[in-house]
Amino acid sequence: MVPIMLLLVLVFLLFVLVFGIYEMIKEKQRKKQCTAIVTAEVVSFTEIEVYDRESESYNYLKAPLYEYSYNREFCRIPGSTDSKWVKKMTIGSQVELLVDPENPKSYICPEEIRFVRIHGIKTACTVIGVLMLIFLVIVLAFKILYIIC
């Protein structure tokens, strides 16, 4: 039982590591393109349609709507739909964006990425901690039953 649980934890950690590395590579590639710095303001919130594969239906998620201009091009772009990020944003909030000079509507929000990543790590650590605690309780219960019987 112990080796199986340890194997599952290691597989989970390996998955998180591979996914994290993939995201970092993807982010570095976008950072190479997005070199111009602009200050954007949250002017409102919008709903973004997202397809849910499990329920085979569309959900609407709330996202801040950023407004900025670059080289006389006016842009209104939705931000992250991460619920914790949306709660942090208020109308009038300002964030620094890195935009692609060739396509100003393509952007990266370093603060948003950092914020979402930190909360993802917290969630993963919480899940791993809870799973390990459950596993510990089960192992201890089996050891007590073994001693009693």
C-alpha positions as CSV (number, residue, x, y, z in Angstrom):
1,M,0.0,0.0,0.0
2,V,2.8,2.4,0.9
3,P,4.8,1.9,-2.3
4,I,1.6,2.5,-4.4
5,M,0.8,5.7,-2.7
6,L,4.3,7.0,-2.9
7,L,4.3,6.1,-6.6
8,L,1.1,8.1,-7.1
9,V,2.5,11.1,-5.3
10,L,5.7,10.9,-7.5
11,V,3.6,10.6,-10.7
12,F,1.6,13.6,-9.6
13,L,4.7,15.6,-8.8
14,L,6.3,14.6,-12.1
15,F,3.2,15.8,-14.0
16,V,3.2,19.1,-12.2
17,L,6.9,19.5,-12.9
18,V,6.5,18.7,-16.7
19,F,3.5,21.0,-16.9
20,G,5.3,23.8,-15.1
21,I,8.3,23.5,-17.4
22,Y,6.1,23.5,-20.5
23,E,4.3,26.7,-19.3
24,M,7.6,28.4,-18.6
25,I,8.9,27.6,-22.1
26,K,5.7,28.9,-23.6
27,E,5.9,32.1,-21.5
28,K,9.5,32.7,-22.5
29,Q,8.6,32.4,-26.2
30,R,5.8,35.0,-25.8
31,K,8.1,37.3,-23.8
32,K,10.5,37.4,-26.8
33,Q,7.6,38.8,-28.9
34,C,6.0,41.0,-26.3
35,T,8.7,43.7,-25.6
36,A,6.8,47.0,-25.4
37,I,5.6,48.1,-22.0
38,V,2.1,49.7,-21.6
39,T,-0.1,50.5,-18.6
40,A,-3.6,49.2,-19.0
41,E,-6.6,50.1,-16.9
42,V,-9.4,47.7,-15.9
43,V,-12.5,49.5,-17.4
44,S,-15.1,46.9,-16.7
45,F,-15.6,43.1,-16.5
46,T,-16.7,40.9,-19.3
47,E,-17.9,37.3,-19.6
48,I,-15.9,34.8,-21.7
49,E,-17.5,31.7,-23.2
50,V,-15.5,28.6,-22.2
51,Y,-16.3,25.1,-23.4
52,D,-16.5,22.4,-20.6
53,R,-15.6,19.0,-22.0
54,E,-17.1,17.1,-19.1
55,S,-20.5,18.5,-19.3
56,E,-20.2,19.2,-23.1
57,S,-21.6,22.7,-22.6
58,Y,-20.4,26.3,-22.5
59,N,-19.8,28.2,-19.3
60,Y,-19.4,31.9,-18.9
61,L,-16.5,33.1,-16.8
62,K,-15.9,36.6,-15.6
63,A,-12.7,38.4,-16.6
64,P,-11.4,42.0,-16.2
65,L,-11.4,44.0,-19.4
66,Y,-8.1,45.8,-20.0
67,E,-8.0,49.0,-22.0
68,Y,-4.7,50.6,-23.4
69,S,-3.3,52.1,-26.5
70,Y,-0.1,51.4,-28.3
71,N,1.2,53.4,-31.3
72,R,-2.2,55.0,-31.7
73,E,-4.0,51.7,-31.7
74,F,-6.7,51.4,-29.1
75,C,-7.1,48.0,-27.5
76,R,-9.7,46.4,-25.2
77,I,-8.6,42.9,-24.2
78,P,-10.0,40.5,-21.6
79,G,-7.6,39.3,-18.8
80,S,-7.5,36.0,-16.9
81,T,-10.7,34.3,-15.9
82,D,-9.0,32.9,-12.7
83,S,-11.5,33.6,-10.0
84,K,-8.9,34.8,-7.5
85,W,-7.4,37.2,-10.0
86,V,-10.9,38.5,-10.9
87,K,-11.6,39.2,-7.2
88,K,-8.4,41.1,-6.9
89,M,-9.1,43.4,-9.8
90,T,-11.4,46.4,-9.5
91,I,-12.6,48.9,-12.0
92,G,-9.8,51.6,-12.3
93,S,-7.0,49.1,-11.4
94,Q,-3.9,49.6,-13.4
95,V,-1.6,46.8,-14.6
96,E,1.6,46.8,-16.6
97,L,1.4,44.7,-19.8
98,L,4.0,43.6,-22.3
99,V,2.6,43.9,-25.8
100,D,3.9,42.6,-29.1
101,P,4.9,45.7,-31.2
102,E,3.8,44.0,-34.4
103,N,0.4,43.0,-32.9
104,P,-0.6,45.2,-29.9
105,K,-3.6,43.0,-29.1
106,S,-1.2,40.2,-28.2
107,Y,0.0,40.8,-24.6
108,I,1.4,39.3,-21.4
109,C,0.5,40.5,-18.0
110,P,3.5,39.5,-15.7
111,E,1.6,40.3,-12.5
112,E,-1.4,38.2,-13.6
113,I,0.8,35.2,-14.5
114,R,2.7,35.4,-11.2
115,F,-0.5,35.7,-9.2
116,V,-2.2,32.8,-10.9
117,R,0.9,30.7,-10.7
118,I,1.3,31.3,-7.0
119,H,-2.3,30.3,-6.3
120,G,-1.9,27.2,-8.5
121,I,1.2,26.1,-6.5
122,K,-0.7,26.7,-3.2
123,T,-3.6,24.6,-4.5
124,A,-1.3,21.8,-5.6
125,C,0.5,21.8,-2.2
126,T,-2.8,21.7,-0.4
127,V,-4.0,18.7,-2.4
128,I,-0.7,16.8,-1.9
129,G,-0.8,17.6,1.8
130,V,-4.4,16.4,2.2
131,L,-3.7,13.2,0.2
132,M,-0.6,12.5,2.4
133,L,-2.6,13.1,5.6
134,I,-5.3,10.7,4.4
135,F,-2.7,8.2,3.5
136,L,-1.0,8.6,6.9
137,V,-4.3,8.0,8.7
138,I,-5.1,4.9,6.7
139,V,-1.6,3.4,7.3
140,L,-1.9,4.2,11.0
141,A,-5.3,2.6,11.2
142,F,-4.0,-0.6,9.5
143,K,-1.0,-0.7,11.9
144,I,-3.3,-0.4,14.9
145,L,-5.6,-3.1,13.6
146,Y,-2.6,-5.3,12.9
147,I,-1.4,-4.8,16.5
148,I,-4.8,-5.4,18.0
149,C,-5.5,-8.5,16.0
